[in-house]
Amino acid sequence: MLMHIWQYVYTTYLRYWIKWILRHVTGTCELQRICSRYQPGAARTMKTEYSLKSSKSKLLRGAVESSKEHLGKHVEQIMKEKNIKVQTNLLFKESLHTSLLQITGYKSLYVSVEDVRKETFCPENARHEAMLLKLWQLLMPSVELESRVTKQWGDIGFQGDDPKTDFRGMGMLGLVNLLFFSEHYTQEARLVLSHANHPKLGYSYAIVGINLTEMTYSLLKSGALKTHFYNTVPGAPELQHFHQLYCYLAFEFDKFWLAEEPESIMLFNQYREKFHHVVRTLLKDPHASLQLSSPRLQTNTTASLEAN
C-alpha cells in the first residue's frame, strides 16, 4: 500500500520537479542524461521508454507508438521540442533513434508472433503439411512414416495419430518453433528428443515443445522479454529472434528437467512453473541475454539456467 502511495506521489508531483531541477543544473533534458549515462542495451532503452511514456508532452508519448518509417521524423521533432541542436548532438540523435527502433520493434514483433499463432494448422494446406513432414525427417532421418496419420507421431512426442490436434492452442507458432529448432540446431534437437524418450525421465517432446512456445509467447506478451531483446538485438527484433529464444528455452528446459529428476511426468506443470519462475528471474536482470552464442548449445550458452 505504501509503495503504491509513494509511486503515485513520485509520478504525479516529485518527478516533474526533480526533472526541472536537473534540467537547470545540468543544462540537459532527461532523455539526454539517459543516453549519455547508459551504454546501448536494455537499461538505456527501458529508461528511455519510461521517460517518453511518462512525459506530459503528447509528442513524446506518441513516439513509442510510431512506425519504423517515421522514427527519424519523431526524433527530429523531439529534439526540436527539447531545444536540442542536431549539429552538436549527433550521438544523442543516434542513441534516441536506436532506442525507439527497439521499443517500436518489440511491439511489431508481438504483432508478427500473434499473426503466426492465430494461423490454424490445416492438413489441406500444402505448406503446413510440408513443414510437418520436414519436422519428422529432421528428427527421425532413418525412419519413414508409414502414413500421414499414424501412431508413429508418438515417437516424437505428439499425443495422437494426427499432430494437427496438438497445434490448436498455439496454432502454427508451435510447429514453426519445433521446426526452427530442428533445422538450425539439428544435433541438439535430436539430443533433446533422445532425453525425452528416456525410460524414467522421459516426456512428450513435441507437446512439451508446444508448451514452451506458449511460455515464450506469454513472456513476450507481458513485456518480460524486453531486457533480452534490447540487450541482444541492436535494432528492431524480428521473428527469427523470437524463434532463437525458443530454441534456448527448449534446450535449457531439457537440462532443467533432467537435473530436477521428477518422479513422474504427472508433475510436469509443477516443474514447468518452477522453470518459468527461473526464466522470469533471469529476465529481471537489466543485463539479461539468453541468446545462443554457438550452435553447440551443450557447451556454450550466454546464460545458463543450471546456475540457478
Backbone bond lengths (Angstrom), bond angles and torsions (degrees), N, CA, C in turn:
res aa  C-N    CA-C-N  psi(-1)  N-CA   C-N-CA  omega(-1)  CA-C   N-CA-C  phi
1 M - - - 1.467 - - 1.532 110.39 -
2 L 1.338 116.36 -48.35 1.460 120.85 179.58 1.522 111.60 -61.64
3 M 1.342 115.54 -36.94 1.458 120.22 179.25 1.522 110.82 -62.95
4 H 1.331 117.19 -41.51 1.464 121.34 179.50 1.530 110.91 -66.13
5 I 1.337 115.77 -39.29 1.464 119.79 178.76 1.525 110.50 -64.26
6 W 1.355 115.40 -44.31 1.462 120.22 179.87 1.525 110.47 -62.65
7 Q 1.324 116.18 -43.27 1.460 119.76 -178.79 1.521 110.57 -63.65
8 Y 1.315 116.91 -38.84 1.461 120.37 178.89 1.529 110.64 -65.01
9 V 1.326 116.30 -46.00 1.470 120.76 -179.79 1.530 110.49 -62.99
10 Y 1.349 114.85 -41.71 1.471 118.91 -178.08 1.524 111.24 -65.27
11 T 1.325 117.10 -50.23 1.459 120.43 -176.13 1.520 112.71 -70.91
12 T 1.334 116.24 -30.35 1.461 119.96 -176.51 1.528 113.05 -84.45
13 Y 1.334 116.63 -36.38 1.459 119.35 -174.24 1.528 113.83 -124.01
14 L 1.337 116.29 -58.82 1.462 119.83 -171.11 1.514 113.94 -62.54
15 R 1.323 117.33 -41.61 1.461 120.49 -174.66 1.530 111.56 -58.39
16 Y 1.316 116.40 -42.23 1.466 120.35 -179.45 1.524 111.13 -60.60
17 W 1.332 115.93 -45.78 1.468 119.05 -176.52 1.524 111.82 -73.03
18 I 1.324 117.35 -33.92 1.469 119.85 175.81 1.525 109.99 -63.38
19 K 1.337 116.16 -44.25 1.468 120.49 178.33 1.534 109.98 -62.58
20 W 1.341 116.72 -41.38 1.468 120.88 -178.84 1.520 111.10 -62.47
21 I 1.327 116.63 -43.70 1.462 121.22 179.67 1.532 110.77 -64.80
22 L 1.337 116.60 -47.62 1.464 120.40 -179.19 1.522 111.55 -63.46
23 R 1.322 116.53 -35.71 1.470 120.37 178.63 1.517 110.45 -61.14
24 H 1.324 116.60 -42.12 1.465 120.37 -178.17 1.524 112.27 -78.17
25 V 1.326 116.99 -29.40 1.473 119.96 179.31 1.518 111.19 -76.75
26 T 1.342 116.59 -44.04 1.469 120.70 -174.81 1.516 113.58 -94.80
27 G 1.322 116.92 -20.92 1.459 119.89 -177.03 1.518 112.64 77.37
28 T 1.328 116.91 14.06 1.467 121.20 -179.80 1.524 110.28 -130.87
29 C 1.330 115.85 153.37 1.459 119.77 177.91 1.528 109.82 -85.03
30 E 1.328 116.38 171.48 1.458 120.58 -176.88 1.526 112.05 -59.29
31 L 1.324 117.62 -41.39 1.465 120.76 -179.43 1.524 111.11 -62.64
32 Q 1.330 116.99 -38.86 1.467 120.67 177.75 1.526 110.83 -64.70
33 R 1.315 116.20 -41.44 1.464 119.79 -179.42 1.528 110.87 -65.74
34 I 1.315 116.46 -38.56 1.467 120.14 179.14 1.528 110.37 -64.69
35 C 1.316 116.43 -48.65 1.463 120.68 -176.67 1.518 113.19 -66.91
36 S 1.333 117.22 -28.86 1.468 119.55 179.75 1.526 111.78 -84.94
37 R 1.319 116.79 -26.80 1.473 120.62 -175.76 1.525 112.47 -85.37
38 Y 1.328 117.44 -34.96 1.464 120.56 -172.22 1.525 111.83 -108.95
39 Q 1.329 114.86 143.40 1.449 121.90 174.81 1.523 109.33 -74.90
40 P 1.344 118.44 161.45 1.465 120.23 177.38 1.528 110.92 -55.39
41 G 1.310 116.79 138.34 1.457 120.52 -179.55 1.512 111.76 144.08
42 A 1.329 115.43 -168.47 1.463 121.14 -173.19 1.524 113.38 -62.57
43 A 1.326 117.68 -42.52 1.466 120.01 -177.43 1.527 110.67 -57.90
44 R 1.333 116.57 -47.24 1.464 120.37 -178.60 1.526 111.56 -68.56
45 T 1.322 116.88 -46.51 1.460 120.47 -175.46 1.527 111.60 -67.94
46 M 1.332 117.14 -39.99 1.468 119.29 -179.23 1.522 111.55 -70.07
47 K 1.330 117.64 -35.51 1.459 120.18 176.43 1.529 110.68 -70.10
48 T 1.319 115.89 -35.69 1.465 120.50 175.71 1.526 109.87 -64.24
49 E 1.324 115.80 -43.33 1.462 120.97 179.72 1.531 110.68 -61.91
50 Y 1.329 116.54 -44.26 1.468 120.52 179.88 1.528 110.35 -64.27
51 S 1.327 115.97 -42.04 1.461 120.59 -179.13 1.523 111.01 -61.84
52 L 1.325 116.59 -44.19 1.460 120.59 -179.08 1.530 111.28 -67.38
53 K 1.325 116.79 -45.16 1.466 120.90 -178.36 1.529 111.89 -66.32
54 S 1.345 116.85 -28.83 1.468 121.09 -176.78 1.520 112.42 -89.84
55 S 1.308 116.67 -4.81 1.462 120.26 -176.07 1.522 111.67 -67.84
56 K 1.321 115.53 149.02 1.461 120.69 174.79 1.528 111.13 -79.63
57 S 1.330 115.42 -10.87 1.465 121.15 -179.28 1.524 110.88 -83.86
58 K 1.315 116.80 125.40 1.461 121.57 177.57 1.521 110.56 -62.78
59 L 1.318 117.18 -34.77 1.464 121.81 179.21 1.521 111.34 -61.90
60 L 1.339 116.69 -46.20 1.463 120.68 -179.25 1.528 111.37 -68.21
61 R 1.325 116.53 -41.69 1.467 119.30 178.32 1.522 111.13 -63.13
62 G 1.309 116.37 -36.65 1.462 120.79 -178.42 1.514 113.58 -71.51
63 A 1.334 117.31 -18.56 1.465 120.61 -177.35 1.526 112.03 -63.05
64 V 1.337 117.10 -32.98 1.468 119.83 -177.64 1.525 111.71 -74.71
65 E 1.332 117.06 -9.43 1.466 121.31 178.18 1.519 111.20 -105.65
66 S 1.313 116.49 6.80 1.460 121.08 -176.30 1.521 112.00 -70.50
67 S 1.311 116.43 158.76 1.462 121.37 173.49 1.518 108.96 -88.78
68 K 1.312 116.36 160.70 1.460 121.95 -177.78 1.525 111.16 -57.27
69 E 1.330 115.87 -36.83 1.465 120.52 -176.60 1.528 112.82 -67.87
70 H 1.325 117.51 -23.81 1.469 120.68 -174.96 1.534 113.59 -107.41
71 L 1.329 116.47 8.51 1.467 118.93 -176.96 1.527 111.83 -63.50
72 G 1.314 116.79 -42.13 1.468 120.12 -179.44 1.520 111.22 -58.63
73 K 1.324 116.12 -41.70 1.462 121.02 179.11 1.516 110.67 -65.13
74 H 1.321 117.23 -41.09 1.462 121.11 179.84 1.526 110.96 -64.97
75 V 1.320 117.23 -40.92 1.465 120.67 179.25 1.523 110.07 -60.94
76 E 1.320 117.13 -45.15 1.460 120.98 179.45 1.529 111.73 -63.85
77 Q 1.337 116.43 -39.01 1.469 120.19 178.68 1.528 111.68 -66.42
78 I 1.344 115.83 -38.08 1.464 120.22 178.00 1.521 110.34 -65.00
79 M 1.331 116.02 -44.21 1.467 120.07 179.99 1.523 111.00 -63.63
80 K 1.318 115.91 -36.23 1.464 119.75 178.79 1.516 110.45 -68.20
81 E 1.337 116.94 -44.00 1.465 120.45 -179.35 1.523 111.33 -65.11
82 K 1.358 116.33 -35.35 1.458 120.83 -179.79 1.530 112.53 -88.58
83 N 1.318 114.76 4.96 1.472 119.99 178.91 1.535 111.64 56.98
84 I 1.323 115.95 45.45 1.473 121.85 178.29 1.522 107.77 -106.12
85 K 1.316 116.97 119.74 1.464 121.30 -177.54 1.536 110.00 -74.22
86 V 1.329 116.57 126.03 1.457 122.23 -177.44 1.528 111.40 -62.68
87 Q 1.335 117.61 -43.19 1.463 121.93 -174.85 1.526 112.89 -58.24
88 T 1.317 117.16 -35.21 1.474 120.84 -176.77 1.530 112.80 -103.36
89 N 1.317 116.05 6.28 1.475 119.35 -178.71 1.533 111.42 -137.15
90 L 1.327 115.76 44.06 1.460 120.60 -178.48 1.530 111.72 -63.92
91 L 1.337 116.84 -36.31 1.464 120.26 179.65 1.527 110.79 -65.76
92 F 1.326 115.93 -40.27 1.467 119.89 177.41 1.521 110.49 -63.85
93 K 1.317 116.50 -42.95 1.460 121.37 -179.79 1.525 110.49 -59.67
94 E 1.326 116.65 -44.16 1.461 121.43 179.41 1.528 111.23 -65.92
95 S 1.338 116.20 -42.04 1.467 120.92 -178.93 1.524 111.08 -64.88
96 L 1.326 116.70 -43.89 1.463 120.97 -179.92 1.523 110.34 -65.22
97 H 1.316 116.33 -40.12 1.471 120.72 179.57 1.527 110.24 -63.21
98 T 1.331 117.03 -42.82 1.462 120.87 179.69 1.519 111.01 -63.16
99 S 1.330 116.13 -44.57 1.461 119.94 179.51 1.529 111.23 -61.78
100 L 1.316 116.86 -42.82 1.460 120.57 179.17 1.528 111.03 -66.10
101 L 1.320 116.05 -34.78 1.466 120.28 177.98 1.523 110.20 -63.63
102 Q 1.331 116.59 -39.88 1.460 120.47 178.40 1.531 111.19 -70.69
103 I 1.314 116.77 -42.67 1.473 121.48 -178.19 1.528 111.06 -62.96
104 T 1.315 116.68 -51.66 1.467 120.28 -179.21 1.528 110.33 -71.64
105 G 1.338 117.13 -30.66 1.457 120.87 178.76 1.514 111.98 -65.83
106 Y 1.323 116.89 -36.13 1.472 120.97 178.06 1.526 109.85 -63.06
107 K 1.327 116.26 -42.59 1.460 119.94 178.46 1.528 110.76 -63.63
108 S 1.331 116.41 -41.34 1.462 120.63 179.60 1.525 111.17 -67.03
109 L 1.329 116.53 -35.91 1.461 120.58 178.26 1.523 109.97 -62.03
110 Y 1.320 116.73 -43.81 1.465 119.59 179.58 1.526 110.70 -59.49
111 V 1.318 116.85 -41.21 1.463 120.88 179.42 1.533 109.87 -62.87
112 S 1.336 116.61 -42.48 1.470 121.00 -179.65 1.521 111.17 -64.92
113 V 1.324 116.48 -43.72 1.465 120.93 179.19 1.524 110.37 -64.09
114 E 1.321 115.67 -41.31 1.462 120.51 179.65 1.530 110.87 -62.97
115 D 1.316 116.85 -36.98 1.465 120.47 178.96 1.526 110.95 -63.18
116 V 1.337 116.59 -41.35 1.466 120.43 179.16 1.527 109.63 -68.54
117 R 1.322 116.79 -40.54 1.465 120.84 -179.58 1.525 111.56 -62.98
118 K 1.307 116.39 -35.89 1.467 120.65 -177.37 1.533 112.40 -77.85
119 E 1.334 116.51 -12.86 1.471 119.28 179.04 1.525 109.15 -77.79
120 T 1.302 116.41 119.39 1.462 122.00 -177.35 1.525 111.28 -80.67
121 F 1.336 116.16 135.92 1.460 119.31 175.58 1.526 108.90 -65.77
122 C 1.339 115.46 130.09 1.463 120.33 -177.35 1.529 110.03 -129.96
123 P 1.327 118.70 118.16 1.464 121.79 179.73 1.526 113.06 -59.63
124 E 1.346 116.34 -24.35 1.466 119.74 179.80 1.528 111.61 -80.64
125 N 1.322 117.17 -8.50 1.461 121.46 179.36 1.525 108.58 -88.20
126 A 1.318 117.28 115.00 1.460 121.85 -175.60 1.530 112.24 -60.24
127 R 1.330 116.54 -36.40 1.471 120.10 179.59 1.519 110.77 -66.82
128 H 1.303 117.14 -42.74 1.462 121.29 178.84 1.522 110.85 -61.67
129 E 1.322 115.93 -46.26 1.460 121.01 -179.09 1.532 111.32 -63.56
130 A 1.327 115.82 -40.47 1.466 120.02 179.88 1.525 110.76 -63.30
131 M 1.325 117.06 -39.39 1.463 121.21 179.15 1.526 110.98 -65.75
132 L 1.326 116.58 -41.11 1.460 120.89 179.76 1.527 111.17 -64.59
133 L 1.331 116.39 -44.78 1.464 120.38 179.95 1.526 111.22 -67.38
134 K 1.321 116.59 -33.63 1.460 120.01 177.68 1.528 110.62 -67.00
135 L 1.334 116.59 -36.06 1.461 120.49 176.78 1.528 109.71 -59.12
136 W 1.317 116.72 -45.73 1.466 120.52 178.20 1.526 110.91 -61.26
137 Q 1.318 117.18 -46.80 1.461 121.32 -177.36 1.523 112.66 -62.14
138 L 1.329 116.49 -35.42 1.460 120.28 179.73 1.526 111.64 -73.02
139 L 1.323 116.31 -37.73 1.461 120.09 -177.14 1.525 112.87 -86.01
140 M 1.320 116.27 -30.64 1.471 121.41 -176.76 1.526 109.70 -128.64
141 P 1.324 118.21 63.70 1.478 121.57 -172.68 1.530 114.60 -63.91
142 S 1.296 117.70 -23.43 1.470 120.35 -176.55 1.523 113.16 -100.12
143 V 1.338 116.23 4.03 1.469 120.12 -177.78 1.528 109.43 -123.70
144 E 1.320 116.78 126.98 1.457 121.13 177.84 1.525 110.44 -91.85
145 L 1.317 115.37 143.25 1.452 119.97 175.23 1.525 109.75 -70.53
146 E 1.303 116.34 133.94 1.456 120.19 179.22 1.527 110.53 -69.99
147 S 1.329 115.52 -35.62 1.462 121.48 177.56 1.517 108.21 -162.22
148 R 1.324 117.10 172.13 1.466 120.22 -179.13 1.528 111.10 -66.20
149 V 1.321 116.45 -39.03 1.465 121.24 176.71 1.524 107.31 -107.08
150 T 1.340 115.66 111.59 1.462 120.20 -174.26 1.520 110.92 -158.19
151 K 1.313 115.32 155.45 1.460 120.87 177.06 1.526 111.54 -66.96
152 Q 1.321 117.78 -14.49 1.466 121.45 -179.73 1.526 112.52 -58.79
153 W 1.315 117.47 -26.65 1.461 119.95 179.57 1.524 111.15 -58.84
154 G 1.323 116.29 -24.88 1.459 120.03 177.17 1.516 112.28 -64.69
155 D 1.339 117.40 -21.28 1.470 121.06 -179.95 1.530 112.31 -67.70
156 I 1.338 116.38 -22.24 1.468 118.30 175.82 1.534 110.64 -113.70
157 G 1.333 115.20 19.32 1.457 119.17 168.03 1.497 118.52 93.26
158 F 1.345 118.61 16.20 1.463 119.44 172.61 1.521 108.81 -85.09
159 Q 1.325 115.98 156.64 1.462 119.86 -173.12 1.523 114.01 -81.33
160 G 1.312 116.50 -38.10 1.460 119.24 -175.51 1.513 113.13 -120.64
161 D 1.321 115.23 -167.01 1.461 121.03 -179.21 1.525 112.10 -76.75
162 D 1.330 117.01 -18.36 1.466 121.21 -179.81 1.528 109.39 -129.04
163 P 1.342 117.69 112.44 1.473 121.85 -176.41 1.524 114.78 -59.25
164 K 1.330 117.71 -18.37 1.471 119.56 -174.85 1.529 111.81 -55.81
165 T 1.329 117.20 -32.11 1.468 119.93 -178.17 1.524 112.21 -70.08
166 D 1.332 117.38 -23.92 1.466 120.80 -177.88 1.520 112.86 -81.83
167 F 1.342 117.05 -12.08 1.462 120.32 -178.06 1.530 112.52 -93.77
168 R 1.321 117.36 5.62 1.463 119.89 -174.75 1.523 113.03 -61.67
169 G 1.323 117.77 -42.96 1.455 120.78 -176.38 1.511 114.71 -67.00
170 M 1.336 117.34 -47.23 1.458 122.52 -176.33 1.529 113.30 -106.92
171 G 1.319 117.08 3.83 1.459 119.50 178.54 1.523 112.21 57.31
172 M 1.323 115.19 -146.86 1.463 120.27 -177.89 1.525 112.76 -67.95
173 L 1.326 117.25 -17.27 1.468 119.92 -179.79 1.524 110.64 -61.05
174 G 1.336 116.97 -38.07 1.461 120.23 178.34 1.516 112.11 -62.18
175 L 1.332 116.72 -44.80 1.467 120.91 179.63 1.526 111.19 -68.75
176 V 1.319 116.89 -42.02 1.466 120.71 -179.49 1.530 110.26 -60.68
177 N 1.320 117.84 -42.50 1.463 121.17 178.27 1.522 111.72 -63.33
178 L 1.328 116.87 -48.46 1.466 120.91 179.61 1.529 110.76 -58.64
179 L 1.321 116.25 -42.71 1.457 120.42 -178.29 1.522 111.28 -70.57
180 F 1.321 117.41 -39.05 1.469 120.87 179.28 1.527 110.34 -60.31
181 F 1.317 117.16 -45.13 1.466 122.17 178.39 1.527 110.26 -60.20
182 S 1.322 116.53 -44.98 1.461 121.14 -177.59 1.528 112.26 -69.57
183 E 1.336 117.06 -33.24 1.463 120.70 -179.08 1.522 112.28 -77.11
184 H 1.321 116.76 -44.58 1.459 120.68 -172.51 1.526 113.67 -91.91
185 Y 1.321 117.02 -21.03 1.464 121.98 179.23 1.530 108.55 -136.60
186 T 1.322 114.92 59.61 1.465 120.90 -171.59 1.527 112.52 -59.27
187 Q 1.322 117.41 -48.90 1.467 119.94 -178.90 1.525 110.97 -61.96
188 E 1.317 115.94 -40.83 1.460 119.97 -179.25 1.527 111.14 -67.60
189 A 1.338 117.00 -40.30 1.460 120.61 178.68 1.526 110.43 -63.09
190 R 1.316 116.57 -40.68 1.467 119.95 178.42 1.523 110.94 -67.77
191 L 1.323 116.48 -35.36 1.460 119.97 176.96 1.529 110.38 -63.51
192 V 1.333 116.24 -45.59 1.455 120.55 178.85 1.536 110.19 -62.50
193 L 1.323 116.63 -40.41 1.467 120.33 177.92 1.529 110.97 -61.64
194 S 1.326 117.03 -39.50 1.466 119.81 178.78 1.524 110.99 -64.43
195 H 1.337 116.47 -36.96 1.466 120.12 176.40 1.530 110.31 -67.52
196 A 1.340 116.06 -38.77 1.461 120.79 -179.81 1.525 111.75 -63.71
197 N 1.326 116.25 -25.21 1.471 120.81 179.16 1.524 112.83 -93.41
198 H 1.330 116.50 12.35 1.467 121.01 178.94 1.532 108.62 -62.32
199 P 1.355 118.25 136.21 1.468 120.68 -176.37 1.525 114.84 -61.44
200 K 1.344 117.68 -27.38 1.459 120.43 -177.59 1.529 112.58 -107.98
201 L 1.328 116.80 -42.79 1.463 121.00 -174.73 1.526 112.75 -103.99
202 G 1.305 116.04 14.22 1.459 119.96 -175.96 1.520 114.46 -68.44
203 Y 1.318 115.06 161.95 1.461 122.66 177.21 1.525 107.98 -151.51
204 S 1.313 117.51 167.59 1.469 121.71 -179.17 1.530 109.31 -77.77
205 Y 1.316 116.06 104.22 1.470 121.83 -173.10 1.528 112.33 -52.84
206 A 1.329 117.58 -56.19 1.462 120.83 -175.16 1.521 111.82 -67.05
207 I 1.323 116.98 -42.12 1.467 120.46 -179.21 1.520 110.56 -64.18
208 V 1.320 116.88 -43.62 1.466 120.33 177.45 1.530 109.71 -64.97
209 G 1.348 116.02 -38.00 1.460 119.64 177.91 1.516 112.04 -60.47
210 I 1.326 116.96 -42.79 1.466 121.18 178.19 1.526 109.98 -67.58
211 N 1.320 116.48 -35.31 1.462 121.12 176.67 1.530 110.20 -63.36
212 L 1.331 116.70 -38.38 1.463 120.81 178.03 1.524 111.24 -71.46
213 T 1.330 116.74 -27.47 1.463 120.06 173.01 1.521 109.36 -62.41
214 E 1.344 116.30 -43.75 1.467 120.65 177.87 1.519 110.70 -61.69
215 M 1.330 117.24 -38.56 1.459 120.85 179.12 1.528 110.58 -65.27
216 T 1.327 116.58 -45.90 1.457 121.12 179.81 1.518 110.62 -62.38
217 Y 1.313 115.62 -41.65 1.471 121.71 178.67 1.529 111.07 -62.92
218 S 1.329 117.46 -44.50 1.467 121.08 -178.69 1.525 111.14 -66.73
219 L 1.334 116.80 -35.26 1.463 120.43 176.90 1.525 110.69 -65.85
220 L 1.320 115.59 -39.22 1.464 120.30 177.46 1.520 110.21 -65.38
221 K 1.330 116.49 -47.14 1.463 121.80 -176.75 1.525 111.42 -62.29
222 S 1.327 117.55 -38.34 1.470 121.62 -177.96 1.528 112.84 -75.62
223 G 1.331 116.49 -13.79 1.460 119.70 -177.05 1.511 113.51 91.54
224 A 1.330 117.45 -0.63 1.465 121.52 -177.57 1.521 112.79 -64.82
225 L 1.325 117.51 -23.09 1.469 120.75 -177.73 1.526 113.24 -84.73
226 K 1.321 116.81 0.80 1.468 119.01 -179.33 1.518 111.73 -59.58
227 T 1.329 117.38 -44.03 1.467 119.11 -178.87 1.523 110.42 -59.14
228 H 1.322 116.64 -45.54 1.468 120.72 -179.03 1.525 111.21 -62.24
229 F 1.321 117.60 -52.35 1.456 120.40 -175.73 1.526 112.46 -69.17
230 Y 1.334 117.50 -37.72 1.461 119.66 179.00 1.532 111.67 -66.83
231 N 1.345 115.80 -27.22 1.470 119.62 179.09 1.522 113.36 -85.55
232 T 1.322 117.50 -26.36 1.466 119.80 -171.74 1.519 114.77 -108.46
233 V 1.336 117.38 -19.92 1.463 120.34 -179.77 1.529 108.49 -115.96
234 P 1.318 118.57 113.65 1.465 121.38 -176.12 1.522 114.33 -68.72
235 G 1.320 116.73 -15.07 1.462 120.67 178.32 1.511 110.31 -126.32
236 A 1.325 116.12 -136.66 1.463 121.12 -179.29 1.528 110.38 -84.02
237 P 1.331 119.13 123.52 1.471 121.43 177.78 1.528 110.17 -66.17
238 E 1.331 115.84 144.07 1.458 121.29 -178.91 1.523 109.99 -123.12
239 L 1.335 115.51 178.47 1.458 120.73 -175.92 1.526 113.05 -55.40
240 Q 1.319 117.29 -39.09 1.463 119.43 -178.56 1.528 111.44 -61.86
241 H 1.322 117.19 -31.70 1.465 120.57 178.44 1.523 110.63 -69.69
242 F 1.320 116.31 -35.84 1.467 120.60 175.62 1.520 109.73 -64.92
243 H 1.331 116.97 -44.80 1.467 121.07 -179.76 1.532 111.49 -64.60
244 Q 1.321 116.65 -36.26 1.463 120.36 178.90 1.523 110.54 -66.14
245 L 1.321 116.52 -38.34 1.458 119.09 177.35 1.526 110.22 -65.90
246 Y 1.319 116.04 -39.10 1.467 119.35 175.81 1.531 110.32 -57.45
247 C 1.318 117.53 -43.86 1.472 121.28 179.30 1.522 110.59 -58.80
248 Y 1.309 115.78 -42.44 1.461 120.41 177.91 1.525 110.39 -58.72
249 L 1.330 116.19 -48.43 1.459 120.42 -177.67 1.530 111.47 -67.04
250 A 1.326 117.46 -37.36 1.462 120.82 179.27 1.521 110.64 -62.71
251 F 1.320 116.47 -42.79 1.457 119.90 -179.77 1.519 111.31 -72.00
252 E 1.326 116.74 -41.25 1.457 120.70 -178.70 1.530 111.78 -69.24
253 F 1.335 116.70 -35.36 1.465 118.25 177.91 1.525 110.40 -63.77
254 D 1.312 116.59 -39.64 1.466 120.08 178.80 1.527 110.36 -59.93
255 K 1.320 117.37 -44.79 1.468 121.27 178.10 1.531 110.47 -64.14
256 F 1.321 115.39 -41.54 1.465 121.17 179.40 1.526 110.37 -61.85
257 W 1.318 117.24 -46.48 1.461 122.52 -178.27 1.528 110.98 -61.48
258 L 1.325 116.69 -46.17 1.460 120.65 -179.12 1.531 111.15 -65.67
259 A 1.333 115.97 -37.69 1.462 119.69 -179.57 1.529 111.70 -69.22
260 E 1.331 116.62 -34.81 1.461 121.26 -179.37 1.531 112.14 -75.59
261 E 1.329 117.13 -27.36 1.471 122.91 -179.44 1.534 112.23 50.82
262 P 1.318 117.41 62.79 1.480 120.37 179.12 1.528 111.25 -60.33
263 E 1.302 115.54 146.81 1.455 119.89 -179.63 1.525 112.10 -71.00
264 S 1.330 116.22 -27.86 1.457 119.36 -176.73 1.522 110.20 -156.02
265 I 1.339 115.75 151.07 1.457 120.90 175.63 1.529 110.42 -64.58
266 M 1.341 116.17 -18.15 1.452 120.45 177.99 1.525 111.90 -64.83
267 L 1.322 116.36 -16.54 1.464 121.11 179.38 1.525 111.88 -93.24
268 F 1.325 116.29 12.64 1.461 120.63 -174.86 1.525 113.00 -54.66
269 N 1.328 117.15 -48.77 1.473 120.24 -177.07 1.523 111.76 -58.84
270 Q 1.303 116.83 -36.56 1.463 121.29 179.26 1.529 110.71 -64.37
271 Y 1.333 115.98 -45.02 1.459 119.63 -178.62 1.523 111.81 -76.26
272 R 1.322 115.60 -28.81 1.455 118.55 175.23 1.517 110.27 -62.59
273 E 1.334 116.88 -44.41 1.460 120.75 179.68 1.524 111.44 -65.33
274 K 1.321 116.05 -36.44 1.466 119.89 177.85 1.527 110.37 -65.07
275 F 1.321 116.05 -42.82 1.471 121.31 177.54 1.528 110.23 -64.01
276 H 1.332 116.12 -43.48 1.463 121.63 178.99 1.525 110.41 -58.39
277 H 1.327 116.57 -42.60 1.462 121.56 179.72 1.534 110.80 -63.13
278 V 1.324 116.64 -41.74 1.459 120.59 179.63 1.532 110.32 -63.15
279 V 1.331 116.26 -42.67 1.460 120.40 -179.93 1.524 110.65 -64.30
280 R 1.324 116.96 -45.10 1.466 120.32 179.91 1.525 111.10 -62.78
281 T 1.333 116.56 -34.84 1.466 120.48 177.24 1.523 110.22 -65.27
282 L 1.315 116.87 -43.12 1.463 120.80 177.19 1.525 111.06 -60.09
283 L 1.319 116.18 -40.71 1.461 120.64 -176.27 1.525 113.23 -72.70
284 K 1.319 117.84 -14.03 1.463 120.64 176.40 1.526 111.75 -76.03
285 D 1.319 115.89 -17.21 1.462 120.53 176.42 1.527 108.35 -71.00
286 P 1.339 118.91 123.48 1.476 120.45 -178.88 1.524 113.06 -61.26
287 H 1.341 117.05 -14.17 1.466 121.04 178.63 1.525 112.04 -101.77
288 A 1.325 117.13 11.98 1.466 121.51 -176.12 1.519 111.46 -55.14
289 S 1.331 115.07 133.82 1.463 121.48 177.53 1.517 107.18 -151.36
290 L 1.314 116.95 96.86 1.454 121.69 -174.92 1.520 112.10 -99.00
291 Q 1.293 117.01 31.34 1.453 121.05 -177.99 1.526 111.91 -80.33
292 L 1.317 114.58 159.00 1.454 121.54 174.64 1.520 107.13 -88.67
293 S 1.314 117.15 115.56 1.454 120.02 -176.22 1.519 112.75 -88.31
294 S 1.328 115.98 -4.50 1.453 120.10 -179.27 1.513 109.52 -159.48
295 P 1.348 118.25 148.69 1.460 120.20 174.87 1.524 112.39 -61.13
296 R 1.338 117.88 -20.33 1.456 121.15 178.76 1.522 108.88 -87.94
297 L 1.299 115.38 78.57 1.462 120.47 -173.16 1.515 113.62 -60.72
298 Q 1.345 116.41 -33.45 1.449 117.13 -172.66 1.528 113.11 -69.17
299 T 1.323 118.05 -14.12 1.455 119.84 -178.92 1.514 113.33 -120.41
300 N 1.342 118.24 -9.16 1.458 117.93 -172.46 1.525 111.58 -150.27
301 T 1.301 116.96 96.52 1.453 122.39 171.65 1.514 108.69 -128.03
302 T 1.333 115.67 144.42 1.450 119.43 -178.46 1.521 111.60 -62.42
303 A 1.301 116.06 -41.25 1.465 120.07 177.24 1.512 108.09 -134.20
304 S 1.299 118.82 135.42 1.447 121.71 -177.53 1.517 111.09 -118.79
305 L 1.307 115.88 135.55 1.446 120.24 -179.92 1.519 111.60 -74.48
306 E 1.334 116.82 -13.67 1.450 119.39 -179.35 1.520 111.74 -62.73
307 A 1.336 114.60 -27.17 1.464 118.94 -178.39 1.512 111.50 -69.71
308 N 1.329 116.08 -13.91 1.458 119.39 -178.78 1.512 112.21 -102.93
